[in-house]
Amino acid sequence: MALMITDECINCDVCEPECPNDAIYMGLEIYEIDPRKCTECVGHFDEPQCVQICPVACIPVDPAHIESRESLFEKFQRLAAAKATATGSGSPAP
């Protein structure tokens, strides 16, 4: 499952820096979440950090991107490996 930000977003800027996968970015009017990068913080935290910090509770699961916890972890591993390769830091974390 990827998360999404609804139009109730008030552009408070607190979610973007909390995303460990850099999946949150400023869209045309509100913040948006790239479903290719969103792992709901699987591999990083027990709970999605953006959901925890959002003051208006406008970050639900995106029904267009339903994924199992296992597939989210696989996505985390792919993203970690790509990041390690891009930074030249060697092997990604387990």
C-alpha positions in Angstrom: 0.0 0.0 0.0 1.2 3.4 -0.7 -0.2 6.4 1.0 -1.7 9.5 -0.5 -2.3 13.0 0.6 -5.8 14.3 0.2 -6.9 17.9 -0.7 -7.4 18.5 3.0 -3.6 19.1 3.1 -2.8 22.6 4.5 0.8 22.6 3.2 2.2 22.8 6.6 5.5 21.3 5.5 5.9 18.8 8.3 5.5 15.6 6.4 8.1 16.0 3.6 11.2 15.9 5.8 9.9 13.0 7.8 9.8 10.6 4.8 12.8 8.3 4.9 12.3 7.4 1.2 11.9 11.0 -0.2 8.5 10.0 -1.5 6.8 13.2 -0.5 7.1 16.3 -2.7 5.3 19.5 -3.3 2.8 19.1 -6.1 1.0 21.9 -8.0 -1.3 22.7 -5.0 -0.6 20.3 -2.2 2.0 17.8 -1.1 1.9 14.5 -3.0 3.4 11.0 -2.4 5.2 9.1 -5.1 3.7 5.5 -4.8 6.9 4.1 -6.4 8.8 5.3 -3.4 6.3 5.0 -0.5 6.8 1.9 1.7 4.6 3.2 4.5 7.9 3.4 6.4 8.3 -0.4 6.3 11.9 -1.2 6.8 12.5 2.1 8.6 9.8 2.5 11.3 6.8 0.7 12.8 4.3 3.4 11.7 4.2 5.8 8.7 6.0 8.9 9.9 3.9 11.3 7.8 0.7 9.9 9.2 2.0 10.3 12.7 3.0 13.9 12.3 0.2 15.2 10.0 -1.9 17.8 12.0 -5.0 17.4 9.8 -5.0 13.6 9.3 -5.1 13.8 5.5 -2.8 10.9 4.6 -4.9 7.7 4.1 -3.9 4.5 2.2 -4.1 5.1 -1.6 -6.8 2.6 -2.8 -5.1 2.6 -6.3 -1.9 1.3 -4.8 -2.7 -1.6 -2.5 0.4 -3.7 -1.5 1.1 -6.3 1.1 3.6 -5.7 3.9 5.9 -8.2 2.1 5.9 -6.2 -1.1 6.4 -3.0 0.8 9.5 -4.6 2.4 10.7 -5.7 -1.0 10.3 -2.2 -2.3 12.2 -0.9 0.7 15.1 -3.2 -0.1 15.1 -2.1 -3.8 15.1 1.5 -2.8 17.9 1.0 -0.2 20.0 -0.9 -2.8 19.5 1.8 -5.4 20.4 4.5 -2.8 23.5 2.6 -1.7 24.6 2.2 -5.3 24.0 5.9 -6.1 26.0 7.1 -3.1 28.7 4.5 -3.5 28.2 3.3 0.1 28.3 -0.4 -0.7 25.8 -2.8 0.6 22.3 -1.7 1.7 21.1 -2.4 5.2 19.4 -5.8 5.6 
